[in-house]
C-alpha cells in the first residue's frame, strides 16, 4: 500500500517516521481483513446493523385532537397577552 498516495488523498503531510509507522499499521489491518475473508459466510444473512431496529412511531390510525393556538401558551410557566415570557438576558 502506498502511504504517500493515501496521505495525498487525505491531504495529510506525513513525516518519514509517520509514513513508516502507518505503513506497518495498514499492513496489519490488511492482513486482518484477509483473515476475515477466509471465513465461510454463505449462510450468514447480510445486515446493515447488528441490532434489530423497530420504529417508534405512533400508529397511523391513532386519532388525536390537535392543539389549539392557546394550549401550549397556557401550559407554559409564564405567559402574557398570548406570548411566552422569558427572563431578560443581557
C-alpha positions as CSV (number, residue, x, y, z in Angstrom):
1,X,0.0,0.0,0.0
2,X,1.4,3.4,-1.0
3,X,1.2,5.5,2.1
4,X,2.3,8.7,0.3
5,X,-0.6,8.2,-2.1
6,X,-3.1,7.7,0.7
7,X,-1.7,10.7,2.5
8,X,-2.1,12.8,-0.6
9,X,-5.8,11.7,-1.0
10,X,-6.4,12.6,2.7
11,X,-4.4,15.8,2.2
12,X,-2.1,14.9,5.1
13,X,1.5,15.9,5.3
14,X,3.4,12.9,6.9
15,X,6.9,12.7,8.1
16,X,9.1,9.8,7.0
17,X,8.7,8.3,10.5
18,X,4.9,8.6,10.3
19,X,4.8,7.1,6.8
20,X,6.8,4.1,8.1
21,X,4.6,3.7,11.2
22,X,1.3,4.0,9.2
23,X,2.6,1.6,6.6
24,X,3.1,-1.1,9.2
25,X,-0.3,-0.4,10.7
26,X,-2.1,-0.6,7.4
27,X,-0.3,-3.8,6.6
28,X,-1.6,-5.3,9.8
29,X,-5.1,-4.1,9.0
30,X,-5.0,-5.6,5.5
31,X,-3.7,-8.9,6.9
32,X,-6.6,-9.0,9.4
33,X,-9.1,-8.3,6.6
34,X,-7.6,-11.1,4.5
35,X,-8.1,-13.4,7.5
36,X,-11.7,-12.3,7.8
37,X,-12.2,-13.1,4.1
38,X,-11.3,-16.7,4.8
39,X,-14.5,-17.2,6.9
40,X,-17.4,-19.0,5.3
41,X,-20.2,-16.5,5.3
42,X,-22.5,-18.0,2.7
43,X,-25.2,-18.9,5.3
44,X,-24.9,-15.5,7.1
45,X,-27.6,-13.0,6.1
46,X,-26.3,-9.6,5.2
47,X,-27.1,-6.9,7.7
48,X,-26.7,-3.1,8.0
49,X,-27.0,-3.1,11.8
50,X,-26.2,-5.7,14.4
51,X,-29.3,-5.0,16.4
52,X,-32.9,-5.3,15.3
53,X,-34.4,-1.8,14.7
54,X,-38.0,-1.1,15.4
55,X,-39.9,2.0,14.5
56,X,-41.1,4.0,17.5
57,X,-43.6,6.0,15.5
58,X,-47.3,6.2,16.5
59,X,-49.8,4.0,14.8
60,X,-51.1,5.9,11.8
61,X,-54.7,5.1,12.7
62,X,-54.4,6.7,16.1
63,X,-56.7,9.7,16.2
64,X,-55.6,12.6,18.4
65,X,-57.1,16.1,19.0
66,X,-55.0,18.9,17.6
67,X,-53.6,21.6,19.9
68,X,-55.3,25.0,19.6
69,X,-53.1,28.1,19.4
70,X,-53.6,28.8,23.2
71,X,-52.9,25.3,24.6
72,X,-49.1,25.5,24.5
73,X,-49.0,29.0,25.9
74,X,-51.4,28.2,28.7
75,X,-49.2,25.3,29.7
76,X,-46.1,27.4,29.9
77,X,-44.9,28.7,33.3
78,X,-45.2,32.4,32.4
79,X,-47.2,34.0,29.6
80,X,-48.9,37.3,28.9
81,X,-51.0,38.6,26.0
82,X,-50.6,35.4,24.0
83,X,-46.8,35.3,24.3
84,X,-44.3,33.3,26.3
85,X,-42.5,35.3,29.0
86,X,-38.8,34.5,29.5
87,X,-36.1,36.1,31.7
88,X,-34.3,39.0,30.2
89,X,-30.8,38.1,29.2
90,X,-28.2,40.8,28.5
